[in-house]
Amino acid sequence: MWLLRVGVAITSLLVLLVSGAPNSDVHIVRNPFDRIPARFMYFEDSSIILSFDEVTGEVLRSTDDGKNWSPVEDVKGNAYDIGLHPFDKKKAVIFGTKKTHWATGDCGKSWKTFEIPIATTISPDLLFHASNPGYVIFTAKACEADVLSGLICKEQTFYTKDWFKSNPQKLRDGTHGCLFAQGTKHFKEASESTILCVVNGKDNFREHRQLLISEDFFASEREPKLDGYNVIEGLVAVAAAQKFIVAAVRTEGTDKLALFVTDDTKTWHRVEFPHSHGGIRQDAYTLLESTPYSIQIDVLSGNNLEDTNRIAEGLVDFEQIEGIEGIVLANIIKNIQDLKDNPLTSKKLQSQVRARELITTPDSTSAKFVLIGVDKDKKAQIFALDFTDVFERKCHKEDFEKWYARYEDEAPDCLMGHKQFYRRRKQDVKCLVDDLYNEPEDQKEDCNCLDHDFECDFNFVSSTDGKCELAPGAKLSIPADACKHPGDTYDGLSGYRKIPGNSCKGGIEDEKLKTVRRECKEANSLPSSGDIISHQTQFKAKIPTNYFYLENAKLSTDPDETIIMQTSHQEIWISHDHGMKWQVPKGLEGVHVVNVYPHTSNYNHIYLTTATTDLWFSQDRGRTFEKRKAPSLPYMAHFNNMPHIPVLEFHPENDKWLIWAGQKDCDSPATCHAIAYYTKDYETGWKAIKSHVGKCKWIRGQKQLVYSQKLIFCEIIENNSGHVTIQLVSTENFFEDEQVHFKNIKGFAKMEEFIIVASVNEDDGYLKAFASVDGKTFAHAQFPHDFNVPHETAYTVLDSVTHAIFLHVTVNEREGFEYGSLLKSNSNGTNYVLSLDAVNRNKRGLVDFEKMQSIEGVILANQVVNWKAAANGDQKQLRTMISYNDGGEWNYKSGMSI
């Protein structure tokens, strides 16, 4: 949330100094400061202020509303930041630059030192307890700057139950954000010691982060089933909003977030966004200041209030008016204009000051203010302004009137279902309220329900005539016992709901909320007729040359089953209903597509390459396509013995980071070679990074121990008088410099946890395998005794998702009779044992090996039964083997012989 600063208040105050009040009645004390304070905070219901100078590390304290200042002696220039306790008016913390910090429980009169075993380099996070102010979670972060990767931070979380009277204790390792369930005044449905933390899962990587809950400071812990059925990985953050706690999850294959909400930490519900919105992206939403009965979320390109202003950090111009329900201030972007602060002068100030900020007590009941400004010499000036003596008397009961929060046609109007009013001073009365630290209390009168007490329900939108209608393309949920037959109707939603927190009664409430008879065709799923449905589509081309099923992210709400098909005529056809209906996407009519590249880390993105520099891409699962220019013609193996190189390589985390393999000098096989380009956003252009390349890959796997997002591995092809060798090189700065790892390789592969390299031993010509888990250090793979692999023999690196590598090493390469040995590595990919002998493969190196999805440890493989005879030319006889312990033991699967 971004605080809306109302500059007119400063202007009005200074005008009052000049024209409205006698100079003798306004008391002003000026204190010059070296610079504008980085922090300037009032203790609530007091005249005590803390001021923090981030340059000198000093903390100053005033006990008389800014008239006089003295340093906090305990700190002595070692402060890094300061913070107030939001639920205890007398508590505050000064964060130190190292391991020492200070806490006060008496508005800064005295300070208690406490130690944290990690030196913080950025401001720590404090998470407070609303009902027990002695409970605090302290998250310390020690960060180191990295030129390539930005900040690399180590986080540790501690807790105190006695407001730092003793040194805090470690809460848990591997945290990425924690909070108390009772971190807001309105959350009551959890025990006092309930804590929620986002923590590392089975490793340090983001897609495995979990949400854990503990009632005993993590002596024990539980993992909630956010969707009601399963525990979910990929936690991004957890945050509190009044009586709700919200968890944000991003699963693999999407940049969209799923939000889950709870009001008791036990039962969770998925947050449903309007059909027209299409989901929210990570770093594209902000949880705003909310009410006790609803959550406010600012979504980039949202549609509750369009074009709300935000800055790059996600802070939004949004402010609830305290004490007046239903009124919110927000800035929307109307146009771009320069806002200038005009210098204002006052005879009383006796100098020209550019006002920066006007501050008073948090409840605004004081007649004393502090004005922070900068003079013409760019020096900070702090003015203590006292208006106590401006008025001659204190206000009495008869000086107040009943003031309603909302008027319509000069009569009190209803807001949120009731008339809300305060007792305020009459406008023409000149007296001082002088009720220090006692905030006015509102009173309410309930109203009959009218149209403005209702809003459009979920998946309904307001039409031009103001009625709520079903959003285009939206589908409704149906009762369990409804829609049993085609053509049925059911009692459905009216399209309206009472605004959360609205207290109106009677009136048109029953009329607005009564059910409406709806047709079942508007529902999410139509009743089945019981018949098998088939649909035939005719294509001009004889055969499909490629087809791809697009995966859906685990928590995706998109029900489509998208298939992309490329025909022998180089046409692209797409179906979104599992092949029932097919169409050529708009714009691709007559376009000859050479290759289809589904994005490997964002399942909604598709790229199409042509024989020209036209690059087509879709970000919505093929529903629409856009055309961009590639940096060069795509690389294609024009001549025999030229390597086959994928044209596009996708970054596993940043879905707009691409590597393009282009061709150069391909008029002749002697000069034709590939050149690699990269982009971080294809709309802003491409840059060449290396020529004479083979395969290039980003090495930033979700499970690899690599810090730099810019790490790239490339094969570099060298041709010395007809002797071709392939080097393996890496770079972390787009080849401003590079490191050669191997001078002669057959190839390399990137698996989820490993990088595998097949290197040629210069002494004996045998192939040697090497493995790395960090992209920097490679360990030699030790094969079983007497297991030598000739130079010409092929490796096939198989699926690796269970902390081990499966490697198929070809034993017989005779075309049509290929088979080999299946080896399995240890956890770091260096030592191998024989898992299964005589495993079948084809001439392209594809191995009959399949791991069962979502069933860890179960593998199927085809074994050549007559391997000795097959080596001499007999037809291969296969049988299917199955392992239930990840290749440790194999059994014949009866009934599956081939």
VENJOLIN-V745336 format. One record per backbone hydrogen bond with DSSP energy under -1.0 kcal/mol. CO is the residue of the C=O (numbers start at 1). NH is the residue of the N-H. If there is no record, write none. Layout:
co=<CO & CO>
nh=<NH & NH>
//
This chain:
co=<5 & 6 & 7 & 8 & 9 & 10 & 11 & 12 & 13 & 14 & 15 & 16 & 16 & 22 & 27 & 29 & 31 & 39 & 41 & 47 & 48 & 49 & 50 & 51 & 52 & 52 & 53 & 57 & 58 & 59 & 60 & 61 & 62 & 70 & 72 & 72 & 78 & 81 & 83 & 88 & 90 & 91 & 92 & 93 & 94 & 95 & 95 & 98 & 99 & 101 & 102 & 103 & 104 & 106 & 112 & 114 & 125 & 127 & 132 & 134 & 135 & 136 & 137 & 138 & 139 & 140 & 141 & 141 & 142 & 144 & 146 & 150 & 152 & 154 & 156 & 157 & 158 & 159 & 160 & 162 & 169 & 174 & 177 & 179 & 180 & 182 & 188 & 191 & 194 & 195 & 196 & 197 & 198 & 199 & 205 & 206 & 209 & 209 & 210 & 212 & 213 & 214 & 222 & 224 & 225 & 234 & 237 & 239 & 241 & 244 & 245 & 246 & 247 & 248 & 248 & 249 & 253 & 255 & 258 & 259 & 260 & 261 & 262 & 269 & 274 & 280 & 281 & 284 & 286 & 294 & 296 & 298 & 299 & 307 & 309 & 311 & 315 & 316 & 316 & 317 & 319 & 321 & 324 & 327 & 329 & 331 & 344 & 346 & 353 & 354 & 357 & 359 & 361 & 367 & 369 & 370 & 371 & 372 & 372 & 373 & 374 & 375 & 379 & 380 & 381 & 382 & 383 & 384 & 385 & 386 & 387 & 393 & 396 & 397 & 399 & 401 & 403 & 406 & 408 & 411 & 415 & 416 & 417 & 418 & 419 & 420 & 421 & 422 & 424 & 426 & 432 & 435 & 443 & 445 & 447 & 449 & 450 & 451 & 453 & 455 & 457 & 459 & 461 & 463 & 467 & 469 & 471 & 476 & 479 & 485 & 488 & 490 & 492 & 495 & 497 & 499 & 506 & 508 & 509 & 510 & 516 & 518 & 519 & 520 & 522 & 543 & 546 & 548 & 553 & 561 & 562 & 563 & 564 & 565 & 566 & 566 & 567 & 570 & 571 & 573 & 574 & 575 & 576 & 583 & 585 & 588 & 595 & 597 & 602 & 604 & 605 & 606 & 607 & 608 & 609 & 609 & 613 & 615 & 616 & 617 & 618 & 620 & 626 & 628 & 633 & 636 & 639 & 647 & 649 & 654 & 657 & 658 & 659 & 660 & 661 & 662 & 664 & 668 & 673 & 674 & 674 & 675 & 676 & 676 & 677 & 678 & 679 & 681 & 687 & 690 & 692 & 695 & 697 & 701 & 704 & 711 & 712 & 713 & 714 & 715 & 716 & 718 & 720 & 723 & 725 & 726 & 727 & 728 & 728 & 729 & 730 & 731 & 739 & 742 & 744 & 747 & 749 & 754 & 755 & 756 & 757 & 758 & 758 & 759 & 761 & 766 & 768 & 769 & 770 & 771 & 772 & 773 & 779 & 782 & 784 & 789 & 790 & 794 & 796 & 805 & 806 & 807 & 808 & 809 & 812 & 814 & 818 & 819 & 819 & 820 & 821 & 822 & 822 & 823 & 824 & 826 & 830 & 831 & 833 & 836 & 838 & 839 & 840 & 842 & 846 & 847 & 848 & 850 & 852 & 855 & 857 & 858 & 859 & 860 & 861 & 862 & 863 & 866 & 867 & 869 & 870 & 877 & 878 & 879 & 880 & 881 & 882 & 883 & 891 & 893>
nh=<7 & 9 & 11 & 12 & 13 & 14 & 15 & 16 & 17 & 18 & 19 & 20 & 21 & 25 & 386 & 384 & 382 & 52 & 50 & 65 & 43 & 62 & 41 & 60 & 38 & 39 & 57 & 79 & 53 & 72 & 51 & 70 & 49 & 61 & 75 & 76 & 97 & 95 & 93 & 91 & 107 & 85 & 104 & 83 & 102 & 80 & 81 & 120 & 116 & 114 & 94 & 112 & 92 & 109 & 103 & 101 & 139 & 137 & 135 & 163 & 129 & 160 & 127 & 158 & 125 & 156 & 121 & 122 & 154 & 152 & 150 & 146 & 144 & 142 & 140 & 171 & 138 & 169 & 136 & 165 & 159 & 200 & 198 & 196 & 183 & 130 & 190 & 194 & 181 & 214 & 179 & 212 & 176 & 210 & 208 & 209 & 234 & 235 & 199 & 197 & 222 & 195 & 213 & 226 & 228 & 250 & 248 & 246 & 244 & 241 & 262 & 239 & 260 & 236 & 237 & 258 & 603 & 282 & 249 & 271 & 247 & 269 & 245 & 261 & 277 & 257 & 284 & 300 & 298 & 291 & 288 & 286 & 302 & 333 & 317 & 314 & 311 & 2 & 318 & 331 & 329 & 324 & 327 & 321 & 319 & 309 & 353 & 350 & 344 & 374 & 372 & 370 & 364 & 387 & 385 & 359 & 383 & 356 & 357 & 381 & 354 & 378 & 375 & 33 & 373 & 31 & 371 & 29 & 369 & 27 & 390 & 432 & 399 & 400 & 426 & 424 & 422 & 413 & 411 & 408 & 418 & 503 & 447 & 415 & 445 & 405 & 443 & 403 & 401 & 429 & 395 & 438 & 421 & 419 & 505 & 508 & 453 & 454 & 499 & 497 & 460 & 471 & 469 & 466 & 463 & 461 & 474 & 524 & 482 & 488 & 520 & 518 & 516 & 457 & 455 & 502 & 509 & 512 & 513 & 514 & 492 & 490 & 522 & 523 & 476 & 568 & 566 & 564 & 556 & 578 & 550 & 575 & 548 & 573 & 545 & 546 & 570 & 593 & 567 & 565 & 583 & 563 & 561 & 574 & 588 & 591 & 609 & 607 & 605 & 621 & 599 & 618 & 597 & 616 & 594 & 595 & 630 & 628 & 608 & 626 & 606 & 623 & 617 & 615 & 663 & 638 & 642 & 661 & 659 & 657 & 651 & 679 & 649 & 677 & 635 & 675 & 673 & 672 & 664 & 692 & 693 & 662 & 689 & 690 & 660 & 687 & 658 & 684 & 678 & 676 & 717 & 715 & 713 & 704 & 706 & 699 & 731 & 697 & 729 & 694 & 727 & 725 & 723 & 720 & 718 & 745 & 716 & 741 & 742 & 714 & 739 & 712 & 730 & 728 & 760 & 758 & 756 & 751 & 772 & 749 & 770 & 746 & 747 & 768 & 765 & 761 & 759 & 781 & 757 & 779 & 755 & 705 & 771 & 832 & 787 & 767 & 793 & 810 & 808 & 825 & 798 & 823 & 796 & 821 & 819 & 817 & 841 & 811 & 812 & 839 & 809 & 835 & 836 & 807 & 833 & 829 & 782 & 826 & 824 & 822 & 864 & 820 & 848 & 845 & 842 & 849 & 862 & 860 & 855 & 858 & 886 & 852 & 883 & 850 & 881 & 840 & 879 & 870 & 871 & 874 & 873 & 865 & 898 & 863 & 893 & 861 & 891 & 859 & 882 & 896>
//
